[in-house]
Amino acid sequence: MRTLYFDCFAGASGDMILGALVGVGVDERQLIEELSLLGVSGYEIDFGRVDRSGISCVKADVRVPHEHAHRHLGDILKIIYDSGLSNRVKERAARIFSHLAEAEARVHNLPIERIHFHEVGAMDAILDVVGACIGFEALGIERFASSALHVGSGMVEMAHGRFPVPPPAVAELLKDAPVYSTDITGELVTPTGAAIISTVSSQYGPLPRMKIERAAYGAGSRDYPRFPNALRLIVGESEAEEAAEEKLVMLETNIDDMTAQRFGYLMERALETGALDCFFTPVQMKKNRPGVLVSILCRPEEKERLSELLFTETTTLGVREMEVKRRALERTVVRVETRYGAIDVKVAHLNGRVMNEMPEYEQCQSAARTSGVSLSAVEDEVRSRLAAMKTEKGEGV
């Protein structure tokens, strides 16, 4: 499979991704020509070579006019879907922006439709995100992986004041990704860079086993002494991905003296705190009491926070932990436009074959209520439109 690896030893931004894509072989003239299909004007993009601690890097210089009006997610999605870009580019760019808007909505505790893109700079972000998606398609990338992301350190000035690095939106976008900080001062991962990488990457960690074809560097805007402020992209061929095996932790405790309401609250808090799964099993405990076995599945880095949650939100005096292995299919998300609105479909792959396609339940439920139709009608419409998209592309999703 054609694979792209984000090596984020100096973080990542939209401009760095664009520069590195040109470095690994995307034709800059073709990239600029396809961006013109967006139908927006007033911007300029140049690519040039710069030095970052002795490494030759491609610097993407994106210049946009100052905008007074804020753009909401619906405005940006309309620009994307009304453009002359390919469906694959449209779908991926829409997923990235939707992911970014969802993160901002959680940070500000607002409905997603009220989020406007002020921190990321709407026009700049549109060009970075869509440009990256054009580059991914030009390279024929089928799988994305990323290293742990170096986020930087210190404080960053934002519209609402000074915030620690990583700023709130970046921390939300990267909550399922491995990150780290060093003594390098500054914001190394931007919201746009975090949104792109966290949306497309199916795995994080060391460089996967692959035959390297090309490697190149996209320059960051700051030039640090003795530190190459650049993003490296590595492109090559890897084996078709089987179900990935990962090591997880299962936390368990038995409880026989809590109300049903508190169990419901515990599950909500566990999932908010980072649990991959939380479930309850009826058990018969000592002294012949009926009780509940609480089971929480999580990644190793989350076990301390979730153990603390069990101690603070339940009556337990002890928590058991076990290392478990999980095999999980590679998953991607496809956004499908229907008469009831845009619906995401989770697609599971094994060895390059589609194994399952499941429309997002909450989105279908919301669309059914809003449109006054049955849930099955919405789900049937999503599957019909998905099949039409496949036919149009002449390939599987």
C-alpha positions in Angstrom: 0.0 0.0 0.0 1.2 3.5 -0.8 2.1 4.9 2.6 2.9 8.4 3.9 4.6 8.9 7.3 4.6 12.2 9.2 7.8 12.5 11.1 6.9 15.3 13.6 10.2 15.8 15.5 9.6 19.5 15.2 5.8 19.5 15.2 3.6 20.2 12.2 1.7 23.0 10.5 -0.4 23.3 7.4 2.4 25.2 5.6 5.0 22.6 6.7 2.8 19.8 5.3 2.4 21.7 2.0 6.1 22.3 1.7 7.0 18.7 2.4 4.5 17.4 -0.1 6.2 19.5 -2.8 9.5 18.2 -1.6 8.4 14.5 -2.0 7.2 15.1 -5.6 3.9 16.9 -5.8 4.1 19.3 -8.8 3.7 22.8 -7.3 2.2 24.2 -10.5 -0.4 21.4 -10.5 -1.1 22.1 -6.8 -1.7 25.8 -7.4 -3.8 25.1 -10.5 -6.1 22.7 -8.6 -6.4 25.1 -5.6 -7.8 27.6 -8.1 -10.8 25.3 -8.5 -11.9 26.4 -5.0 -13.2 29.6 -6.6 -11.7 31.9 -4.0 -9.3 34.7 -4.9 -6.9 37.2 -3.4 -4.3 34.8 -2.1 -0.7 33.9 -3.3 1.3 30.8 -2.7 5.1 30.4 -3.4 7.4 27.5 -2.8 11.2 28.0 -2.2 14.2 26.3 -0.7 15.4 27.4 2.7 18.0 26.0 5.2 17.0 24.7 8.6 20.1 23.7 10.7 21.9 22.5 7.6 18.9 20.6 6.0 17.5 21.8 2.7 13.7 22.3 3.1 10.8 23.4 1.0 9.1 26.5 2.5 5.5 27.1 1.5 4.7 30.8 1.7 0.9 31.3 1.8 -0.3 34.9 1.7 -3.9 35.7 2.2 -5.8 39.0 2.5 -6.9 40.2 5.9 -10.5 39.1 6.5 -12.9 40.8 8.8 -15.7 38.3 8.4 -15.6 35.0 10.3 -16.4 31.8 8.4 -18.4 29.0 10.0 -18.1 25.3 9.2 -21.1 25.4 6.9 -19.5 28.3 4.9 -16.2 26.4 4.5 -18.0 23.1 3.5 -20.0 25.0 0.9 -16.8 26.3 -0.7 -15.3 22.8 -0.7 -18.4 21.0 -2.1 -19.2 23.7 -4.7 -15.6 23.6 -6.1 -14.4 21.7 -9.1 -12.1 19.4 -7.1 -12.3 15.7 -7.2 -14.8 13.9 -4.8 -11.9 12.3 -2.9 -10.3 15.7 -2.2 -13.6 17.2 -1.2 -14.5 14.3 1.2 -11.1 14.3 2.9 -10.9 18.1 3.2 -14.5 18.2 4.6 -13.6 15.5 7.2 -10.5 17.5 8.3 -12.5 20.7 8.8 -15.4 18.9 10.5 -12.8 17.3 12.9 -11.3 20.8 13.6 -14.8 22.3 14.2 -15.7 19.5 16.6 -12.6 20.1 18.6 -13.2 23.9 18.8 -16.8 23.2 19.8 -15.7 21.0 22.7 -13.2 23.6 23.8 -15.7 26.5 23.8 -18.7 24.3 24.9 -20.7 25.6 21.9 -22.8 23.9 19.2 -20.6 23.1 16.2 -22.7 25.4 13.9 -21.7 28.4 16.1 -17.9 27.8 15.8 -16.1 30.3 13.6 -12.5 29.9 12.5 -10.7 32.8 13.9 -7.6 31.2 15.6 -6.6 29.1 12.5 -7.4 31.9 10.0 -10.1 30.6 7.8 -8.6 31.4 4.3 -5.1 30.2 5.3 -6.6 27.0 6.8 -8.7 26.3 3.7 -5.7 26.6 1.4 -3.5 24.4 3.7 -6.1 21.7 4.2 -7.3 21.5 0.6 -3.8 21.8 -0.7 -2.7 18.9 1.5 -5.6 16.8 0.3 -4.7 17.6 -3.3 -1.1 16.5 -2.6 -2.2 13.3 -0.9 -4.3 12.4 -4.0 -1.5 13.3 -6.4 0.8 10.9 -4.6 -1.8 8.1 -4.5 -1.5 7.8 -0.7 -3.6 4.9 0.7 -2.4 4.8 4.3 -1.1 7.5 6.7 1.0 7.0 9.9 2.6 9.5 12.2 5.3 9.7 14.8 4.7 11.1 18.3 4.2 14.9 17.9 6.6 17.4 19.4 4.3 20.2 20.6 6.9 22.7 21.9 6.7 24.5 25.2 5.9 27.9 26.8 2.9 30.2 26.1 1.1 31.3 23.0 -0.9 34.5 22.4 -4.4 33.8 21.2 -7.6 35.8 20.7 -8.8 35.1 24.2 -5.4 35.6 25.9 -2.2 33.7 26.6 -2.4 29.9 26.8 0.1 27.2 27.5 1.5 25.0 24.7 -0.2 23.0 23.3 -3.2 25.4 23.1 -6.7 24.1 23.8 -7.8 23.2 20.3 -4.5 21.4 19.5 -4.7 19.4 22.8 -8.2 18.4 22.0 -7.3 17.3 18.4 -4.4 15.2 19.6 -6.0 13.6 22.7 -5.7 10.1 21.1 -2.2 10.8 19.7 1.2 10.5 21.5 2.7 13.9 22.2 5.8 15.2 24.0 7.4 18.5 25.0 11.1 19.6 25.2 12.9 22.8 26.0 12.2 24.2 22.5 10.1 27.3 23.1 7.1 28.0 20.9 4.0 26.4 19.4 5.3 23.7 17.2 1.9 22.1 16.3 -0.7 24.4 14.9 -4.5 23.6 14.9 -4.4 23.1 11.1 -1.4 20.7 11.3 -3.0 18.8 14.2 -6.4 18.5 12.3 -4.8 17.1 9.2 -2.6 14.6 10.9 -5.1 13.4 13.5 -7.9 13.0 10.8 -6.0 11.0 8.2 -3.5 8.9 10.4 -4.6 5.4 11.2 -1.6 4.7 13.5 1.1 6.4 15.6 4.5 5.3 16.6 7.9 4.5 15.0 8.4 4.4 11.2 6.3 1.4 10.0 8.0 -1.3 7.9 8.1 0.1 4.4 10.2 0.5 1.3 11.2 4.2 1.3 10.8 5.9 -2.1 11.2 9.5 -1.1 11.8 11.7 2.0 11.6 15.5 2.1 11.3 18.3 4.6 8.8 21.2 4.9 10.2 24.2 6.7 8.6 25.9 9.7 8.4 29.7 9.9 10.9 30.0 12.8 14.7 29.2 12.4 16.0 27.8 15.7 19.8 27.5 16.4 20.9 23.8 16.2 17.4 22.6 15.8 15.9 21.8 12.4 12.4 23.3 12.5 10.9 21.1 9.8 8.4 18.4 9.2 9.8 15.3 7.4 7.5 13.3 5.1 8.5 9.8 4.1 6.6 8.1 1.2 6.9 4.5 0.1 5.3 1.1 -0.2 4.2 -1.0 2.8 2.4 -4.4 3.1 -1.4 -4.4 3.0 -2.4 -3.8 6.6 -3.9 -6.7 8.5 -5.9 -6.2 11.7 -3.5 -4.1 13.9 -2.6 -5.6 17.3 -2.2 -3.2 20.2 -1.5 -3.5 23.9 -4.2 -2.1 26.1 -5.1 -2.1 29.8 -8.3 -3.5 31.4 -9.2 -1.9 34.7 -11.8 -3.8 36.8 -13.5 -3.5 40.2 -16.5 -5.1 41.9 -19.1 -2.9 43.5 -22.2 -3.8 45.5 -23.2 -0.6 47.3 -23.8 2.1 44.6 -27.0 3.4 43.0 -27.8 2.9 39.3 -27.6 6.7 38.7 -23.9 6.7 39.8 -23.0 3.9 37.4 -24.5 5.9 34.5 -22.5 8.9 35.5 -19.3 6.8 35.9 -19.6 5.6 32.3 -20.1 9.1 31.0 -17.0 10.3 32.9 -14.9 7.3 31.9 -15.5 7.8 28.2 -14.9 11.6 28.5 -11.6 10.9 30.3 -10.3 8.7 27.5 -11.6 5.2 28.0 -11.9 3.1 24.8 -14.8 1.2 26.3 -16.7 0.9 29.6 -19.2 -1.8 30.5 -20.9 -3.3 33.5 -21.5 -7.1 34.2 -23.9 -8.4 36.9 -21.9 -10.6 39.4 -22.7 -12.5 42.6 -20.3 -11.2 45.4 -19.3 -12.4 48.8 -22.0 -12.4 51.6 -24.3 -13.5 48.8 -24.9 -9.9 47.5 -25.6 -9.1 43.9 -23.1 -6.7 42.6 -21.6 -5.1 39.4 -18.3 -5.8 37.8 -17.0 -2.4 36.3 -14.7 -2.9 33.3 -12.8 0.0 31.7 -10.6 -0.6 28.6 -8.0 2.0 28.0 -4.5 2.7 26.5 -1.6 2.4 29.0 -1.0 6.1 29.1 -4.6 6.7 30.4 -4.7 4.0 33.1 -3.6 6.4 36.0 -6.3 9.0 35.2 -9.0 6.3 34.9 -7.9 4.5 38.1 -8.1 7.8 39.9 -11.6 8.3 38.4 -12.7 4.9 39.8 -11.4 5.8 43.3 -13.1 9.3 43.2 -16.4 8.4 41.5 -17.2 4.9 43.0 -17.1 3.3 46.5 -14.4 0.9 45.5 -11.3 0.3 47.7 -9.2 -1.4 45.1 -8.8 -1.6 41.3 -7.4 -4.5 39.3 -5.4 -4.0 36.1 -4.5 -6.4 33.4 -2.6 -6.0 30.1 -4.7 -7.2 27.2 -4.2 -7.4 23.4 -6.7 -6.1 20.9 -6.8 -6.6 17.2 -8.6 -3.8 15.4 -9.4 -3.2 11.7 -8.0 -0.1 10.0 -10.8 2.5 9.9 -11.4 5.6 7.8 -14.4 8.0 7.7 -16.2 9.0 4.5 -18.6 12.0 4.5 -21.7 11.4 2.4 -24.0 14.2 1.2 -27.6 13.2 1.5 -31.0 14.9 1.2 -31.0 14.9 5.0 -27.6 16.5 5.3 -24.0 15.3 5.5 -23.5 12.0 7.3 -20.2 10.4 8.2 -19.7 6.7 7.4 -17.1 4.6 9.3 -15.4 2.2 6.9 -13.4 -0.8 8.2 -10.6 -2.4 6.1 -8.7 -5.7 6.2 -5.9 -6.4 3.7 -7.2 -3.6 1.5 -10.8 -4.9 1.4 -13.8 -3.2 2.9 -15.2 -5.3 5.7 -17.9 -3.0 7.1 -19.5 0.3 6.5 -21.5 1.9 9.3 -23.2 5.3 9.2 -22.7 7.3 12.3 -25.7 6.6 14.5 -25.9 10.0 16.3 -25.8 11.9 13.0 -28.5 9.7 11.5 -30.6 10.0 14.6 -30.4 13.8 14.5 -31.1 13.9 10.8 -34.2 11.7 11.2 -35.6 13.9 14.0 -34.9 17.1 12.1 -36.4 15.8 8.8 -39.3 14.0 10.4 -38.5 10.7 8.7 -37.6 7.2 10.1 -34.1 6.3 11.2 -34.0 3.5 8.6 -34.9 6.0 5.8 -31.9 8.1 6.7 -29.6 5.0 6.9 -30.9 3.7 3.6 -30.3 7.1 1.9 -26.7 7.1 3.3 -26.0 3.7 1.9 -27.6 4.5 -1.4 -25.5 7.7 -1.8 -22.3 5.8 -0.7 -22.9 3.2 -3.4 -23.4 6.0 -6.0 -20.1 7.6 -4.9 -18.3 4.2 -5.4 -19.9 3.8 -8.9 -18.8 7.4 -9.8 -15.2 6.7 -8.7 -15.2 3.3 -10.3 -13.7 1.8 -7.1 -14.4 0.7 -3.5 -14.4 3.3 -0.7 
